[in-house]
């Protein structure tokens, strides 16, 4: 007989999972299961059974060593906790820098936090790189995100005319909630004309995938790196007890272009390279494209373009490698 926590999870999945038939299958599987008493082992076993039905990586029972607050899973409490987390992570902006050749590099991790708590930090970072000639958006360490931040980020990469992004179909109410870029953003836009590259890894997941997927499908960015993890079902958190939390997908992403999403498949990169080669590869591509379309105005830019410098991340520091030879001069190397 399943324990009380498992019964609760089974009921919640059947009531809320975005695909009702799958929810019933998962509920029946849990009802027939025999699970350990230890909470941590229980969470692992229940998660494995739930994900065995259709592979949904957002469908989980999580164990927390520290007790969960009574209000965990409620909107106001979750937003307050997200704000505290975002404050510890500089709003999710791990790095913003200008690489030689006037290429911007924006490293976003661990999450795309809600715009309500991190919009100012991300807007400031995007304003800093608004004058660069090409932009590298690094999502290799970004494991989730929230639609409002996806919309805000995308808004800086288009003009003031709203562009439709992937919306979400919600089981509750049988409705699709549309998502659009914003007509007004704080600061200066990067705009729709200059090249954008999105860097991905096998760890890139969920809301971070939404950003990469939409920019790729809209033809606004080139995706460089590894196929992403494949989670396109927004989930809701339910507190089961002081140490157990169920995350249950209650919606699914719907692209206005493809009519589908990246669930289970991940984003297929345009340029498939190992994650640790994504930054130097995209940087070289940006420099080559700039060399084809413009005459760099400064000695630094000439050296970067002519030398085809590569940026390599090591322990969070971007170091330019390779030598740039300018006619009649020595070599040039710099730190972004």
Phi and psi restraints in degrees (value plus and minus 20) as a CYANA .aco file:
   2 UNK   PHI     -89.1   -49.1
   2 UNK   PSI     129.5   169.5
   3 UNK   PHI     -94.9   -54.9
   3 UNK   PSI     148.0   188.0
   4 UNK   PHI     -76.4   -36.4
   4 UNK   PSI     -64.3   -24.3
   5 UNK   PHI     -77.7   -37.7
   5 UNK   PSI     -58.8   -18.8
   6 UNK   PHI     -87.5   -47.5
   6 UNK   PSI     -59.4   -19.4
   7 UNK   PHI     -79.8   -39.8
   7 UNK   PSI     -61.8   -21.8
   8 UNK   PHI     -82.5   -42.5
   8 UNK   PSI     -65.3   -25.3
   9 UNK   PHI     -83.0   -43.0
   9 UNK   PSI     -63.8   -23.8
  10 UNK   PHI     -78.7   -38.7
  10 UNK   PSI     -63.7   -23.7
  11 UNK   PHI     -84.9   -44.9
  11 UNK   PSI     -64.3   -24.3
  12 UNK   PHI     -85.4   -45.4
  12 UNK   PSI     -60.3   -20.3
  13 UNK   PHI     -83.3   -43.3
  13 UNK   PSI     -64.8   -24.8
  14 UNK   PHI     -84.7   -44.7
  14 UNK   PSI     -54.7   -14.7
  15 UNK   PHI    -100.0   -60.0
  15 UNK   PSI     -50.4   -10.4
  16 UNK   PHI    -140.7  -100.7
  16 UNK   PSI     -40.2    -0.2
  17 UNK   PHI     -78.5   -38.5
  17 UNK   PSI     119.7   159.7
  18 UNK   PHI     -78.0   -38.0
  18 UNK   PSI     -52.8   -12.8
  19 UNK   PHI    -125.6   -85.6
  19 UNK   PSI      84.6   124.6
  20 UNK   PHI     -75.6   -35.6
  20 UNK   PSI     -61.2   -21.2
  21 UNK   PHI     -85.7   -45.7
  21 UNK   PSI     -61.8   -21.8
  22 UNK   PHI     -84.4   -44.4
  22 UNK   PSI     -59.2   -19.2
  23 UNK   PHI     -78.3   -38.3
  23 UNK   PSI     -60.6   -20.6
  24 UNK   PHI     -86.4   -46.4
  24 UNK   PSI     -60.8   -20.8
  25 UNK   PHI     -82.2   -42.2
  25 UNK   PSI     -63.9   -23.9
  26 UNK   PHI     -84.1   -44.1
  26 UNK   PSI     -63.4   -23.4
  27 UNK   PHI     -80.1   -40.1
  27 UNK   PSI     -63.6   -23.6
  28 UNK   PHI     -85.5   -45.5
  28 UNK   PSI     -58.5   -18.5
  29 UNK   PHI     -83.5   -43.5
  29 UNK   PSI     -62.9   -22.9
  30 UNK   PHI     -86.3   -46.3
  30 UNK   PSI     -58.3   -18.3
  31 UNK   PHI     -83.8   -43.8
  31 UNK   PSI     -48.6    -8.6
  32 UNK   PHI    -112.2   -72.2
  32 UNK   PSI     -23.6    16.4
  33 UNK   PHI    -100.9   -60.9
  33 UNK   PSI     141.8   181.8
  34 UNK   PHI    -143.5  -103.5
  34 UNK   PSI      92.6   132.6
  35 UNK   PHI    -139.2   -99.2
  35 UNK   PSI     132.8   172.8
  36 UNK   PHI     -88.8   -48.8
  36 UNK   PSI     139.4   179.4
  37 UNK   PHI     -99.3   -59.3
  37 UNK   PSI     -54.2   -14.2
  38 UNK   PHI     -79.5   -39.5
  38 UNK   PSI     108.1   148.1
  39 UNK   PHI     -82.5   -42.5
  39 UNK   PSI     -62.1   -22.1
  40 UNK   PHI     -86.6   -46.6
  40 UNK   PSI     -64.2   -24.2
  41 UNK   PHI     -86.3   -46.3
  41 UNK   PSI     -58.2   -18.2
  42 UNK   PHI     -78.2   -38.2
  42 UNK   PSI     -66.8   -26.8
  43 UNK   PHI     -80.3   -40.3
  43 UNK   PSI     -62.2   -22.2
  44 UNK   PHI     -85.2   -45.2
  44 UNK   PSI     -62.6   -22.6
  45 UNK   PHI     -88.9   -48.9
  45 UNK   PSI     -62.6   -22.6
  46 UNK   PHI     -85.3   -45.3
  46 UNK   PSI     -61.4   -21.4
  47 UNK   PHI     -80.4   -40.4
  47 UNK   PSI     -64.7   -24.7
  48 UNK   PHI     -81.0   -41.0
  48 UNK   PSI     -61.7   -21.7
  49 UNK   PHI     -87.2   -47.2
  49 UNK   PSI     -63.8   -23.8
  50 UNK   PHI     -82.7   -42.7
  50 UNK   PSI     -63.3   -23.3
  51 UNK   PHI     -95.3   -55.3
  51 UNK   PSI     -33.9     6.1
  52 UNK   PHI     -90.3   -50.3
  52 UNK   PSI     -38.7     1.3
  53 UNK   PHI     -95.1   -55.1
  53 UNK   PSI     -71.1   -31.1
  54 UNK   PHI    -158.3  -118.3
  54 UNK   PSI      -9.2    30.8
  55 UNK   PHI      55.1    95.1
  55 UNK   PSI      -4.3    35.7
  56 UNK   PHI     -90.5   -50.5
  56 UNK   PSI      90.9   130.9
  57 UNK   PHI     -95.9   -55.9
  57 UNK   PSI     -31.5     8.5
  58 UNK   PHI    -104.5   -64.5
  58 UNK   PSI     -31.5     8.5
  59 UNK   PHI    -109.9   -69.9
  59 UNK   PSI      84.5   124.5
  60 UNK   PHI    -167.1  -127.1
  60 UNK   PSI     136.6   176.6
  61 UNK   PHI    -135.4   -95.4
  61 UNK   PSI      97.8   137.8
  62 UNK   PHI    -125.0   -85.0
  62 UNK   PSI     120.1   160.1
  63 UNK   PHI    -122.7   -82.7
  63 UNK   PSI     113.3   153.3
  64 UNK   PHI    -139.3   -99.3
  64 UNK   PSI     105.9   145.9
  65 UNK   PHI     -86.6   -46.6
  65 UNK   PSI     -62.8   -22.8
  66 UNK   PHI    -101.4   -61.4
  66 UNK   PSI     119.5   159.5
  67 UNK   PHI     -79.9   -39.9
  67 UNK   PSI     119.2   159.2
  68 UNK   PHI     -99.6   -59.6
  68 UNK   PSI     120.7   160.7
  69 UNK   PHI     -85.6   -45.6
  69 UNK   PSI     134.9   174.9
  70 UNK   PHI     -77.0   -37.0
  70 UNK   PSI     -54.5   -14.5
  71 UNK   PHI    -106.2   -66.2
  71 UNK   PSI     -15.0    25.0
  72 UNK   PHI     -77.7   -37.7
  72 UNK   PSI     111.9   151.9
  73 UNK   PHI      78.7   118.7
  73 UNK   PSI     -33.8     6.2
  74 UNK   PHI    -106.5   -66.5
  74 UNK   PSI     125.0   165.0
  75 UNK   PHI     -75.7   -35.7
  75 UNK   PSI     -70.3   -30.3
  76 UNK   PHI     -85.0   -45.0
  76 UNK   PSI     -62.5   -22.5
  77 UNK   PHI     -85.8   -45.8
  77 UNK   PSI     -61.9   -21.9
  78 UNK   PHI     -86.3   -46.3
  78 UNK   PSI     -58.8   -18.8
  79 UNK   PHI     -85.9   -45.9
  79 UNK   PSI     -58.9   -18.9
  80 UNK   PHI     -84.3   -44.3
  80 UNK   PSI     -62.7   -22.7
  81 UNK   PHI     -85.6   -45.6
  81 UNK   PSI     -59.6   -19.6
  82 UNK   PHI     -83.5   -43.5
  82 UNK   PSI     -57.1   -17.1
  83 UNK   PHI     -83.7   -43.7
  83 UNK   PSI     -63.3   -23.3
  84 UNK   PHI     -83.3   -43.3
  84 UNK   PSI     -61.4   -21.4
  85 UNK   PHI     -84.9   -44.9
  85 UNK   PSI     -65.6   -25.6
  86 UNK   PHI     -80.8   -40.8
  86 UNK   PSI     -58.0   -18.0
  87 UNK   PHI     -82.4   -42.4
  87 UNK   PSI     -54.7   -14.7
  88 UNK   PHI     -94.8   -54.8
  88 UNK   PSI     -37.4     2.6
  89 UNK   PHI    -135.9   -95.9
  89 UNK   PSI       1.6    41.6
  90 UNK   PHI      34.2    74.2
  90 UNK   PSI      18.7    58.7
  91 UNK   PHI      49.4    89.4
  91 UNK   PSI      -4.6    35.4
  92 UNK   PHI      68.5   108.5
  92 UNK   PSI     -15.0    25.0
  93 UNK   PHI    -116.7   -76.7
  93 UNK   PSI      76.3   116.3
  94 UNK   PHI     -94.7   -54.7
  94 UNK   PSI     -52.1   -12.1
  95 UNK   PHI    -182.4  -142.4
  95 UNK   PSI     119.5   159.5
  96 UNK   PHI    -156.5  -116.5
  96 UNK   PSI     106.1   146.1
  97 UNK   PHI    -171.7  -131.7
  97 UNK   PSI     140.8   180.8
  98 UNK   PHI    -129.1   -89.1
  98 UNK   PSI      98.8   138.8
  99 UNK   PHI    -108.8   -68.8
  99 UNK   PSI     131.4   171.4
 100 UNK   PHI     -72.6   -32.6
 100 UNK   PSI     120.5   160.5
 101 UNK   PHI      77.2   117.2
 101 UNK   PSI     -17.1    22.9
 102 UNK   PHI      43.1    83.1
 102 UNK   PSI      27.1    67.1
 103 UNK   PHI    -128.7   -88.7
 103 UNK   PSI     105.9   145.9
 104 UNK   PHI    -103.7   -63.7
 104 UNK   PSI     124.7   164.7
 105 UNK   PHI    -150.3  -110.3
 105 UNK   PSI      97.1   137.1
 106 UNK   PHI    -139.0   -99.0
 106 UNK   PSI      90.6   130.6
 107 UNK   PHI    -120.4   -80.4
 107 UNK   PSI      94.3   134.3
 108 UNK   PHI    -129.8   -89.8
 108 UNK   PSI     101.6   141.6
 109 UNK   PHI    -187.6  -147.6
 109 UNK   PSI     137.8   177.8
 110 UNK   PHI    -101.9   -61.9
 110 UNK   PSI     -34.3     5.7
 111 UNK   PHI    -159.8  -119.8
 111 UNK   PSI     141.2   181.2
 112 UNK   PHI    -108.9   -68.9
 112 UNK   PSI      72.9   112.9
 113 UNK   PHI     -85.9   -45.9
 113 UNK   PSI     137.4   177.4
 114 UNK   PHI     -74.3   -34.3
 114 UNK   PSI     123.0   163.0
 115 UNK   PHI     -79.4   -39.4
 115 UNK   PSI     -48.7    -8.7
 116 UNK   PHI     -83.9   -43.9
 116 UNK   PSI     -45.1    -5.1
 117 UNK   PHI    -132.4   -92.4
 117 UNK   PSI     -39.3     0.7
 118 UNK   PHI    -152.2  -112.2
 118 UNK   PSI     -10.9    29.1
 119 UNK   PHI     -79.7   -39.7
 119 UNK   PSI     -59.6   -19.6
 120 UNK   PHI     -84.8   -44.8
 120 UNK   PSI     -62.3   -22.3
 121 UNK   PHI     -85.0   -45.0
 121 UNK   PSI     -65.3   -25.3
 122 UNK   PHI     -89.4   -49.4
 122 UNK   PSI     -59.0   -19.0
 123 UNK   PHI     -82.0   -42.0
 123 UNK   PSI     -60.8   -20.8
 124 UNK   PHI     -82.7   -42.7
 124 UNK   PSI     -62.2   -22.2
 125 UNK   PHI     -84.3   -44.3
 125 UNK   PSI     -63.0   -23.0
 126 UNK   PHI     -88.7   -48.7
 126 UNK   PSI     -52.8   -12.8
 127 UNK   PHI     -85.2   -45.2
 127 UNK   PSI     -57.3   -17.3
 128 UNK   PHI     -82.5   -42.5
 128 UNK   PSI     -56.8   -16.8
 129 UNK   PHI    -116.6   -76.6
 129 UNK   PSI     -13.0    27.0
 130 UNK   PHI     -82.3   -42.3
 130 UNK   PSI     -45.4    -5.4
 131 UNK   PHI    -113.6   -73.6
 131 UNK   PSI     -18.0    22.0
 132 UNK   PHI     -95.8   -55.8
 132 UNK   PSI     140.7   180.7
 133 UNK   PHI    -105.6   -65.6
 133 UNK   PSI     -39.9     0.1
 134 UNK   PHI    -173.2  -133.2
 134 UNK   PSI     137.6   177.6
 135 UNK   PHI    -153.2  -113.2
 135 UNK   PSI     111.1   151.1
 136 UNK   PHI    -127.4   -87.4
 136 UNK   PSI      95.8   135.8
 137 UNK   PHI    -121.8   -81.8
 137 UNK   PSI      92.1   132.1
 138 UNK   PHI    -116.5   -76.5
 138 UNK   PSI      89.4   129.4
 139 UNK   PHI    -132.3   -92.3
 139 UNK   PSI      -2.0    38.0
 140 UNK   PHI     -85.9   -45.9
 140 UNK   PSI     -48.3    -8.3
 141 UNK   PHI    -128.4   -88.4
 141 UNK   PSI      -2.2    37.8
 142 UNK   PHI    -122.1   -82.1
 142 UNK   PSI      96.6   136.6
 143 UNK   PHI    -130.5   -90.5
 143 UNK   PSI      -4.9    35.1
 144 UNK   PHI     154.3   194.3
 144 UNK   PSI    -196.9  -156.9
 145 UNK   PHI     152.4   192.4
 145 UNK   PSI     157.8   197.8
 146 UNK   PHI    -146.8  -106.8
 146 UNK   PSI     120.9   160.9
 147 UNK   PHI     -75.1   -35.1
 147 UNK   PSI     -56.2   -16.2
 148 UNK   PHI     -82.3   -42.3
 148 UNK   PSI     -54.6   -14.6
 149 UNK   PHI     -95.3   -55.3
 149 UNK   PSI     -54.7   -14.7
 150 UNK   PHI     -78.4   -38.4
 150 UNK   PSI     -65.4   -25.4
 151 UNK   PHI     -84.0   -44.0
 151 UNK   PSI     -61.5   -21.5
 152 UNK   PHI     -84.3   -44.3
 152 UNK   PSI     -68.2   -28.2
 153 UNK   PHI     -79.4   -39.4
 153 UNK   PSI     -67.4   -27.4
 154 UNK   PHI     -82.7   -42.7
 154 UNK   PSI     -52.4   -12.4
 155 UNK   PHI     -80.2   -40.2
 155 UNK   PSI     -52.5   -12.5
 156 UNK   PHI     -93.4   -53.4
 156 UNK   PSI     -34.0     6.0
 157 UNK   PHI    -122.7   -82.7
 157 UNK   PSI     -16.6    23.4
 158 UNK   PHI    -147.8  -107.8
 158 UNK   PSI    -194.3  -154.3
 159 UNK   PHI    -116.8   -76.8
 159 UNK   PSI    -182.6  -142.6
 160 UNK   PHI     -94.4   -54.4
 160 UNK   PSI     -35.5     4.5
 161 UNK   PHI     -94.1   -54.1
 161 UNK   PSI     102.6   142.6
 162 UNK   PHI     -79.9   -39.9
 162 UNK   PSI     120.7   160.7
 163 UNK   PHI    -138.1   -98.1
 163 UNK   PSI     113.0   153.0
 164 UNK   PHI     -98.7   -58.7
 164 UNK   PSI     112.0   152.0
 165 UNK   PHI    -128.0   -88.0
 165 UNK   PSI    -197.2  -157.2
 166 UNK   PHI     -84.9   -44.9
 166 UNK   PSI     105.8   145.8
 167 UNK   PHI    -112.8   -72.8
 167 UNK   PSI    -189.7  -149.7
 168 UNK   PHI    -152.8  -112.8
 168 UNK   PSI     110.2   150.2
 169 UNK   PHI    -107.5   -67.5
 169 UNK   PSI     109.3   149.3
 170 UNK   PHI    -131.4   -91.4
 170 UNK   PSI     109.8   149.8
 171 UNK   PHI     -80.5   -40.5
 171 UNK   PSI     -63.6   -23.6
 172 UNK   PHI     -87.6   -47.6
 172 UNK   PSI      91.7   131.7
 173 UNK   PHI      70.6   110.6
 173 UNK   PSI     -26.8    13.2
 174 UNK   PHI      29.2    69.2
 174 UNK   PSI      36.5    76.5
 175 UNK   PHI    -156.2  -116.2
 175 UNK   PSI     139.2   179.2
 176 UNK   PHI    -130.0   -90.0
 176 UNK   PSI     106.3   146.3
 177 UNK   PHI    -118.3   -78.3
 177 UNK   PSI      94.4   134.4
 178 UNK   PHI     -95.1   -55.1
 178 UNK   PSI     137.2   177.2
 179 UNK   PHI    -155.0  -115.0
 179 UNK   PSI     109.4   149.4
 180 UNK   PHI    -150.5  -110.5
 180 UNK   PSI     134.8   174.8
 181 UNK   PHI     -88.1   -48.1
 181 UNK   PSI     145.3   185.3
 182 UNK   PHI    -117.1   -77.1
 182 UNK   PSI     121.7   161.7
 183 UNK   PHI     -90.3   -50.3
 183 UNK   PSI     -47.9    -7.9
 184 UNK   PHI    -150.2  -110.2
 184 UNK   PSI     117.6   157.6
 185 UNK   PHI    -152.9  -112.9
 185 UNK   PSI     131.7   171.7
 186 UNK   PHI     -87.0   -47.0
 186 UNK   PSI     122.1   162.1
 187 UNK   PHI      58.1    98.1
 187 UNK   PSI    -179.6  -139.6
 188 UNK   PHI    -123.0   -83.0
 188 UNK   PSI     118.5   158.5
 189 UNK   PHI     -99.4   -59.4
 189 UNK   PSI     129.8   169.8
 190 UNK   PHI     -92.4   -52.4
 190 UNK   PSI     -56.2   -16.2
 191 UNK   PHI      72.7   112.7
 191 UNK   PSI     156.4   196.4
 192 UNK   PHI    -112.8   -72.8
 192 UNK   PSI     -25.4    14.6
 193 UNK   PHI    -117.8   -77.8
 193 UNK   PSI     -54.9   -14.9
 194 UNK   PHI    -102.2   -62.2
 194 UNK   PSI     131.2   171.2
 195 UNK   PHI     -88.7   -48.7
 195 UNK   PSI     123.6   163.6
 196 UNK   PHI    -148.4  -108.4
 196 UNK   PSI     117.2   157.2
 197 UNK   PHI    -145.2  -105.2
 197 UNK   PSI     112.4   152.4
 198 UNK   PHI    -127.5   -87.5
 198 UNK   PSI     105.9   145.9
 199 UNK   PHI    -119.8   -79.8
 199 UNK   PSI     111.1   151.1
 200 UNK   PHI    -149.3  -109.3
 200 UNK   PSI     141.6   181.6
 201 UNK   PHI    -157.7  -117.7
 201 UNK   PSI     157.1   197.1
 202 UNK   PHI     -88.6   -48.6
 202 UNK   PSI     -32.8     7.2
 203 UNK   PHI    -111.1   -71.1
 203 UNK   PSI     -36.4     3.6
 204 UNK   PHI     -80.4   -40.4
 204 UNK   PSI     109.5   149.5
 205 UNK   PHI    -168.4  -128.4
 205 UNK   PSI     132.7   172.7
 206 UNK   PHI      39.4    79.4
 206 UNK   PSI    -140.1  -100.1
 207 UNK   PHI     -81.3   -41.3
 207 UNK   PSI     -51.4   -11.4
 208 UNK   PHI     -85.8   -45.8
 208 UNK   PSI     -56.2   -16.2
 209 UNK   PHI     -86.1   -46.1
 209 UNK   PSI     -55.3   -15.3
 210 UNK   PHI     -78.4   -38.4
 210 UNK   PSI     -62.9   -22.9
 211 UNK   PHI     -82.7   -42.7
 211 UNK   PSI     -70.4   -30.4
 212 UNK   PHI     -84.4   -44.4
 212 UNK   PSI     -61.3   -21.3
 213 UNK   PHI     -83.1   -43.1
 213 UNK   PSI     -67.7   -27.7
 214 UNK   PHI     -84.0   -44.0
 214 UNK   PSI     -64.0   -24.0
 215 UNK   PHI     -84.4   -44.4
 215 UNK   PSI     -56.1   -16.1
 216 UNK   PHI     -88.2   -48.2
 216 UNK   PSI     -68.7   -28.7
 217 UNK   PHI     -87.2   -47.2
 217 UNK   PSI     -50.1   -10.1
 218 UNK   PHI     -99.9   -59.9
 218 UNK   PSI     -24.2    15.8
 219 UNK   PHI      53.6    93.6
 219 UNK   PSI      -1.3    38.7
 220 UNK   PHI    -111.8   -71.8
 220 UNK   PSI     -39.4     0.6
 221 UNK   PHI    -163.9  -123.9
 221 UNK   PSI     134.2   174.2
 222 UNK   PHI    -120.7   -80.7
 222 UNK   PSI     106.9   146.9
 223 UNK   PHI    -112.6   -72.6
 223 UNK   PSI     105.9   145.9
 224 UNK   PHI    -145.5  -105.5
 224 UNK   PSI     106.7   146.7
 225 UNK   PHI     118.8   158.8
 225 UNK   PSI    -159.9  -119.9
 226 UNK   PHI    -124.4   -84.4
 226 UNK   PSI     137.5   177.5
 227 UNK   PHI     -80.1   -40.1
 227 UNK   PSI     115.4   155.4
 228 UNK   PHI    -101.9   -61.9
 228 UNK   PSI     158.8   198.8
 229 UNK   PHI     -95.8   -55.8
 229 UNK   PSI     -50.7   -10.7
 230 UNK   PHI      72.5   112.5
 230 UNK   PSI      41.0    81.0
 231 UNK   PHI    -150.7  -110.7
 231 UNK   PSI      87.4   127.4
 232 UNK   PHI    -139.7   -99.7
 232 UNK   PSI      -0.9    39.1
 233 UNK   PHI    -133.7   -93.7
 233 UNK   PSI      82.3   122.3
 234 UNK   PHI     -75.5   -35.5
 234 UNK   PSI     117.9   157.9
 235 UNK   PHI    -139.0   -99.0
 235 UNK   PSI     141.5   181.5
 236 UNK   PHI    -137.6   -97.6
 236 UNK   PSI     123.7   163.7
 237 UNK   PHI    -115.6   -75.6
 237 UNK   PSI     117.3   157.3
 238 UNK   PHI    -146.2  -106.2
 238 UNK   PSI     105.2   145.2
 239 UNK   PHI     -97.6   -57.6
 239 UNK   PSI      98.3   138.3
 240 UNK   PHI    -108.3   -68.3
 240 UNK   PSI     -67.4   -27.4
 241 UNK   PHI    -176.0  -136.0
 241 UNK   PSI    -185.1  -145.1
 242 UNK   PHI     -82.7   -42.7
 242 UNK   PSI     -42.2    -2.2
 243 UNK   PHI    -145.3  -105.3
 243 UNK   PSI     -22.0    18.0
 244 UNK   PHI    -141.2  -101.2
 244 UNK   PSI     115.3   155.3
 245 UNK   PHI    -151.6  -111.6
 245 UNK   PSI     108.3   148.3
 246 UNK   PHI    -117.2   -77.2
 246 UNK   PSI     112.5   152.5
 247 UNK   PHI    -131.1   -91.1
 247 UNK   PSI     100.5   140.5
 248 UNK   PHI    -145.7  -105.7
 248 UNK   PSI     100.0   140.0
 249 UNK   PHI     -82.9   -42.9
 249 UNK   PSI     106.5   146.5
 250 UNK   PHI    -134.1   -94.1
 250 UNK   PSI     -18.8    21.2
 251 UNK   PHI    -173.8  -133.8
 251 UNK   PSI     152.3   192.3
 252 UNK   PHI    -161.4  -121.4
 252 UNK   PSI     124.4   164.4
 253 UNK   PHI     -91.8   -51.8
 253 UNK   PSI     124.0   164.0
 254 UNK   PHI    -154.1  -114.1
 254 UNK   PSI      92.6   132.6
 255 UNK   PHI     -98.4   -58.4
 255 UNK   PSI     113.8   153.8
 256 UNK   PHI     -90.0   -50.0
 256 UNK   PSI     -32.3     7.7
 257 UNK   PHI    -114.9   -74.9
 257 UNK   PSI     -70.0   -30.0
 258 UNK   PHI    -114.5   -74.5
 258 UNK   PSI     -39.8     0.2
 259 UNK   PHI      55.5    95.5
 259 UNK   PSI     -16.9    23.1
 260 UNK   PHI    -157.9  -117.9
 260 UNK   PSI    -171.2  -131.2
 261 UNK   PHI    -176.5  -136.5
 261 UNK   PSI    -183.0  -143.0
 262 UNK   PHI    -125.0   -85.0
 262 UNK   PSI      -8.0    32.0
 263 UNK   PHI     -78.3   -38.3
 263 UNK   PSI     106.2   146.2
 264 UNK   PHI      59.6    99.6
 264 UNK   PSI     -45.6    -5.6
 265 UNK   PHI    -122.1   -82.1
 265 UNK   PSI     -48.0    -8.0
 266 UNK   PHI      52.6    92.6
 266 UNK   PSI     157.4   197.4
 267 UNK   PHI    -103.9   -63.9
 267 UNK   PSI     107.1   147.1
 268 UNK   PHI    -105.3   -65.3
 268 UNK   PSI      96.4   136.4
 269 UNK   PHI     -86.4   -46.4
 269 UNK   PSI     129.1   169.1
 270 UNK   PHI     -90.6   -50.6
 270 UNK   PSI     -55.6   -15.6
 271 UNK   PHI    -142.6  -102.6
 271 UNK   PSI      88.5   128.5
 272 UNK   PHI    -110.7   -70.7
 272 UNK   PSI      86.2   126.2
 273 UNK   PHI    -159.1  -119.1
 273 UNK   PSI     138.6   178.6
 274 UNK   PHI     -76.6   -36.6
 274 UNK   PSI     130.9   170.9
 275 UNK   PHI     -75.9   -35.9
 275 UNK   PSI     -59.2   -19.2
 276 UNK   PHI     -94.4   -54.4
 276 UNK   PSI     -26.6    13.4
 277 UNK   PHI    -124.3   -84.3
 277 UNK   PSI     -21.9    18.1
 278 UNK   PHI     -85.4   -45.4
 278 UNK   PSI     -63.3   -23.3
 279 UNK   PHI     -86.3   -46.3
 279 UNK   PSI     -72.3   -32.3
 280 UNK   PHI     -81.5   -41.5
 280 UNK   PSI     -54.6   -14.6
 281 UNK   PHI     -85.7   -45.7
 281 UNK   PSI     -69.0   -29.0
 282 UNK   PHI     -85.8   -45.8
 282 UNK   PSI     -57.2   -17.2
 283 UNK   PHI     -83.2   -43.2
 283 UNK   PSI     -64.9   -24.9
 284 UNK   PHI     -81.1   -41.1
 284 UNK   PSI     -62.1   -22.1
 285 UNK   PHI     -81.7   -41.7
 285 UNK   PSI     -61.6   -21.6
 286 UNK   PHI     -83.5   -43.5
 286 UNK   PSI     -65.8   -25.8
 287 UNK   PHI     -82.3   -42.3
 287 UNK   PSI     -61.7   -21.7
 288 UNK   PHI     -84.6   -44.6
 288 UNK   PSI     -60.6   -20.6
 289 UNK   PHI     -86.7   -46.7
 289 UNK   PSI     -60.9   -20.9
 290 UNK   PHI     -84.5   -44.5
 290 UNK   PSI     -58.5   -18.5
 291 UNK   PHI     -82.6   -42.6
 291 UNK   PSI     -53.6   -13.6
 292 UNK   PHI     -95.2   -55.2
 292 UNK   PSI     -47.2    -7.2
 293 UNK   PHI    -131.9   -91.9
 293 UNK   PSI     -26.5    13.5
 294 UNK   PHI    -173.8  -133.8
 294 UNK   PSI     143.0   183.0
 295 UNK   PHI    -123.4   -83.4
 295 UNK   PSI      84.3   124.3
 296 UNK   PHI     -74.0   -34.0
 296 UNK   PSI     118.4   158.4
 297 UNK   PHI    -110.0   -70.0
 297 UNK   PSI     -39.2     0.8
 298 UNK   PHI    -137.8   -97.8
 298 UNK   PSI     140.5   180.5
 299 UNK   PHI     -80.3   -40.3
 299 UNK   PSI     -58.3   -18.3
 300 UNK   PHI     -81.8   -41.8
 300 UNK   PSI     -64.1   -24.1
 301 UNK   PHI     -87.4   -47.4
 301 UNK   PSI     -60.2   -20.2
 302 UNK   PHI     -80.4   -40.4
 302 UNK   PSI     -63.0   -23.0
 303 UNK   PHI     -84.5   -44.5
 303 UNK   PSI     -62.2   -22.2
 304 UNK   PHI     -84.9   -44.9
 304 UNK   PSI     -64.3   -24.3
 305 UNK   PHI     -90.7   -50.7
 305 UNK   PSI     -68.1   -28.1
 306 UNK   PHI     -87.2   -47.2
 306 UNK   PSI     -52.1   -12.1
 307 UNK   PHI    -106.6   -66.6
 307 UNK   PSI     -33.6     6.4
 308 UNK   PHI      39.1    79.1
 308 UNK   PSI      23.4    63.4
 309 UNK   PHI     -75.9   -35.9
 309 UNK   PSI     127.7   167.7
 310 UNK   PHI    -137.1   -97.1
 310 UNK   PSI     115.5   155.5
 311 UNK   PHI    -116.1   -76.1
 311 UNK   PSI     111.0   151.0
 312 UNK   PHI    -146.4  -106.4
 312 UNK   PSI     106.3   146.3
 313 UNK   PHI    -104.5   -64.5
 313 UNK   PSI     114.3   154.3
 314 UNK   PHI    -162.6  -122.6
 314 UNK   PSI      92.9   132.9
 315 UNK   PHI      31.9    71.9
 315 UNK   PSI      23.4    63.4
 316 UNK   PHI      62.2   102.2
 316 UNK   PSI     -19.5    20.5
 317 UNK   PHI    -131.2   -91.2
 317 UNK   PSI     113.1   153.1
 318 UNK   PHI    -110.8   -70.8
 318 UNK   PSI     102.0   142.0
 319 UNK   PHI    -142.9  -102.9
 319 UNK   PSI     106.1   146.1
 320 UNK   PHI     -96.3   -56.3
 320 UNK   PSI     110.8   150.8
 321 UNK   PHI    -139.7   -99.7
 321 UNK   PSI     142.8   182.8
 322 UNK   PHI      70.0   110.0
 322 UNK   PSI     139.2   179.2
 323 UNK   PHI    -135.1   -95.1
 323 UNK   PSI     120.1   160.1
 324 UNK   PHI    -127.3   -87.3
 324 UNK   PSI     101.7   141.7
 325 UNK   PHI    -126.7   -86.7
 325 UNK   PSI     102.0   142.0
 326 UNK   PHI    -120.6   -80.6
 326 UNK   PSI     130.8   170.8
 327 UNK   PHI     -78.9   -38.9
 327 UNK   PSI     103.8   143.8
 328 UNK   PHI      56.3    96.3
 328 UNK   PSI     -12.4    27.6
 329 UNK   PHI    -150.6  -110.6
 329 UNK   PSI    -199.6  -159.6
 330 UNK   PHI    -101.4   -61.4
 330 UNK   PSI    -163.1  -123.1
 331 UNK   PHI    -134.5   -94.5
 331 UNK   PSI     144.2   184.2
 332 UNK   PHI    -157.8  -117.8
 332 UNK   PSI     114.8   154.8
 333 UNK   PHI    -164.2  -124.2
 333 UNK   PSI     127.7   167.7
 334 UNK   PHI    -167.5  -127.5
 334 UNK   PSI     150.2   190.2
 335 UNK   PHI    -127.9   -87.9
 335 UNK   PSI     111.8   151.8
